[in-house]
Amino acid sequence: MSPSVHVCQAGSCRRNGSEAVLLEIEELTNALDGECKVKGSGCLGLCSRGPAAVSVTEGREQRSHVNLDSLEASANVVETATGTKPRLDDPGLLTRLSGVRAMRMREQAISQYRWNGALNSILDEVQDKAKRGKSSGDLERLLAEVLVKSGFKNPPFDTMPSKIEDYTQWTLEDVTKLTRHSAVFHFKSNDRKRGTPNPRGGGRSPPKPKTWHTTLLGEVGKNEEGPLPWVERDYTPISGALEWERGTCDILIKIYKDGAATSWLHRVLTTWEASGRPEAGLKVWLSKPVLTLSVPYLVSGDAASFSPASVLLLLAGTGIVAMPQVLHHRDPYGKIGISVPKRHQLHVPVDMVFSCRADDVLMLDEITERCKEASEYANNEPKPPQINKGLRNCTLLLTDAKASAENSPFPNVTCSANDLNDLKSLPNAEVLESRLSLEIVRGALAKMPEPCRVVVSGPSAFNQAARNMLLEERVSDEAITILEA
Ligand code: FES
């Protein structure tokens, strides 16, 4: 078998320049004698350390590579796969490849309204060109354009602007604290510029069904992610597209002590609550909706190798937000407000394995409801060939709770064992005190009609472990979609 390299082309790796890493690795391998296959891949479960890749040697030895943020790092991947060190002594090649990397990163940032990330990349390249005595006329123009989009004309960038292109301000209406660490933030907006996940009318072709996300700006002031006074974080709302169009949006957020955006949100929430939740409300900026996965294939972009006959959700922690977004497509007219041809509706069995800490069980009521929908349907129609409502089967995996509530944002919120009784009583649900294991994955896969799309979403370590288990069970890479959570 010839050696190969698989470079992640999904989510955060793409934002960090993985298209350019792919190109670099292709160029470096082309210059070597001997064959080495280089391919783009779906998420490898290493999202927080992207751009990421996996090298496979002639002897089938696999190795993960992370933080591929330089040409030297890409060369190291090639050397691991092929055993030959690529030459990096052609200054023309080095300059061209670093230019491509910067260009891809800023294109990606601009296409997703990440103005801080885009400016960061542009400013880095302007500086780099200045060092090399090169003119950066085009970049200066782009810099000015992106600055206008971000609501600024010139520095200083120390206060929030009144207008930001492709963003609108949403008012916090309420907060439902679910656990000691997580809450659902209920936002409202009357601004029509908020857009819609499904633009229609005006001679457009009918909208394609999709899952989607929005970017929240954490107004943290000066930060390392770019020159603007905010950090950009993607969230998948748990409310539907139709609700967005009606001006409401619910976002499940886990507050991390060290998270720049979430600790900012917690600070302003605390102040807002302490001052008696004033009418004027707490405001946050949310971007227009951005495509995450196309439906029914559940892959990023339009390219799909198959239409699934079943969907298995392997979720952990806040990755649970994928569940409502996927299930909304069982009722596109009611939940999304668009009519979708039958072949694009998600009328296939959907099972879920959800892993969470025993003190951080998220969306328990919704999980129970979705299981009930399917079990009621099964009672009315014994053994239907396809169950097209709710969750056909659900396994809730409880891992150890954190010993103390210290440093919890909501220390007084509890989730008791009794809350689980409703779920436990359902014939299509089980609750286990266990981590995700190969046996659990194997058992879940055995129930899925083929071809099955497996959607994995959770923290990086969970995603990587789940992917490895799926590969061990001979699920093909093409059937696995991994989302960051
Ligand atoms: S490893 Fe690349 S986005 Fe997950």
Boltz pocket constraint, residues with backbone or C-beta under 6 A from the ligand:
constraints:
  - pocket:
      binder: B
      contacts: [[A, 8], [A, 9], [A, 10], [A, 11], [A, 12], [A, 13], [A, 14], [A, 42], [A, 43], [A, 44], [A, 45], [A, 46], [A, 47], [A, 48], [A, 50], [A, 51], [A, 52], [A, 482], [A, 484]]
      max_distance: 6.0
